[in-house]
Amino acid sequence: MFRGYLETLYLQKSDLLANIQYSSISAEIFIVLVKMSKFLKLLSKVLSGTADSNLSFDELCRLVSNLGFEERIRGSHHIFSKEGIEEIVNLQPQGNKAKPYQVKQIRNIILKYKLGNNL
């Protein structure tokens, strides 16, 4: 299921790159493309399910924030919510890593609500 989803995201990125002439690329556009590329790599990592136990907590929080969730922090709990998403995501670090079951929870939410499609 997620393979088709990733292909759609990469096609959107490819279409964007094809419409930009590199000779006239501005620094702002370049920075946006680099950030989008990092976001897509991280999204791909989460959706693939192969790195659930090897994902840093900061990366997971950054991904969830980039998907439009609002974050509030209570002690070590990072609580994310987003209008239109019924689940409230509660993340806690395990050292500097994300807990594997929380990565899976984020993956399921991304797939359920088709998040990240509006790049």
C-alpha positions as CSV (number, residue, x, y, z in Angstrom):
1,M,0.0,0.0,0.0
2,F,2.7,2.5,0.9
3,R,4.8,1.8,-2.2
4,G,2.2,3.4,-4.4
5,Y,1.9,6.2,-2.0
6,L,5.7,6.8,-2.1
7,E,5.7,6.7,-5.9
8,T,3.1,9.4,-6.0
9,L,5.2,11.6,-3.6
10,Y,8.3,11.1,-5.7
11,L,6.4,11.9,-9.0
12,Q,5.2,15.2,-7.4
13,K,8.8,16.0,-6.5
14,S,10.1,15.1,-10.0
15,D,7.4,17.2,-11.7
16,L,8.5,20.2,-9.5
17,L,12.1,19.7,-10.4
18,A,11.3,19.3,-14.1
19,N,9.6,22.7,-14.2
20,I,12.6,24.6,-12.7
21,Q,15.5,25.7,-14.9
22,Y,18.6,25.1,-12.9
23,S,20.4,28.1,-14.5
24,S,17.8,30.5,-13.0
25,I,17.3,28.7,-9.7
26,S,17.3,31.1,-6.7
27,A,18.8,30.3,-3.3
28,E,15.3,30.2,-1.7
29,I,14.0,27.6,-4.2
30,F,17.2,25.5,-3.7
31,I,16.7,25.5,0.1
32,V,13.1,24.5,-0.3
33,L,14.0,21.7,-2.6
34,V,16.7,20.4,-0.2
35,K,14.3,20.5,2.7
36,M,11.7,18.8,0.7
37,S,14.2,16.1,-0.3
38,K,15.1,15.5,3.4
39,F,11.4,15.4,4.3
40,L,10.8,12.8,1.5
41,K,13.7,10.7,2.6
42,L,12.5,10.7,6.2
43,L,8.9,10.0,5.1
44,S,10.2,7.1,3.0
45,K,12.1,5.8,5.9
46,V,9.1,5.8,8.1
47,L,6.7,4.4,5.5
48,S,9.1,1.6,4.6
49,G,9.0,0.1,8.1
50,T,12.6,-1.0,7.9
51,A,14.0,1.5,10.4
52,D,11.4,1.6,13.1
53,S,14.0,0.9,15.9
54,N,16.7,3.1,14.3
55,L,15.0,6.4,13.9
56,S,16.0,9.3,16.1
57,F,13.4,10.9,18.3
58,D,14.1,14.4,16.8
59,E,13.6,13.1,13.3
60,L,10.2,11.6,14.2
61,C,9.1,14.9,15.9
62,R,10.3,16.9,12.9
63,L,8.4,14.7,10.5
64,V,5.2,14.9,12.5
65,S,5.6,18.7,12.8
66,N,6.2,19.0,9.0
67,L,3.0,17.1,8.4
68,G,1.1,20.0,10.0
69,F,0.7,18.7,13.6
70,E,0.9,21.2,16.5
71,E,3.2,20.2,19.3
72,R,2.9,20.7,23.0
73,I,5.4,19.4,25.5
74,R,4.6,18.1,29.0
75,G,7.8,16.8,30.7
76,S,9.2,14.2,28.3
77,H,5.9,13.8,26.5
78,H,5.6,15.4,23.1
79,I,1.9,15.6,22.3
80,F,0.9,16.3,18.7
81,S,-2.6,17.0,17.4
82,K,-4.0,18.2,14.1
83,E,-7.4,19.4,13.0
84,G,-9.2,16.7,11.1
85,I,-7.1,13.9,12.7
86,E,-9.0,12.1,15.4
87,E,-5.8,10.5,16.9
88,I,-3.7,12.4,19.4
89,V,-0.1,11.4,19.1
90,N,2.0,11.1,22.3
91,L,5.7,10.6,21.7
92,Q,8.4,9.9,24.3
93,P,12.1,9.4,23.6
94,Q,13.9,6.2,24.5
95,G,17.3,7.6,24.9
96,N,17.8,9.6,21.7
97,K,15.7,7.2,19.6
98,A,12.0,7.0,18.9
99,K,10.1,4.0,20.3
100,P,9.4,1.5,17.4
101,Y,5.7,1.2,18.3
102,Q,5.4,5.0,18.0
103,V,7.0,5.0,14.6
104,K,4.5,2.4,13.5
105,Q,1.7,4.5,15.0
106,I,2.8,7.5,12.9
107,R,3.1,5.4,9.8
108,N,-0.5,4.1,10.3
109,I,-1.8,7.7,10.7
110,I,0.1,8.9,7.6
111,L,-1.4,6.1,5.5
112,K,-4.9,6.4,7.0
113,Y,-5.2,10.1,6.3
114,K,-2.9,10.2,3.2
115,L,-0.7,12.8,4.8
116,G,2.2,14.3,2.9
117,N,0.4,14.3,-0.5
118,N,0.2,18.1,-0.7
119,L,3.9,18.8,-1.4
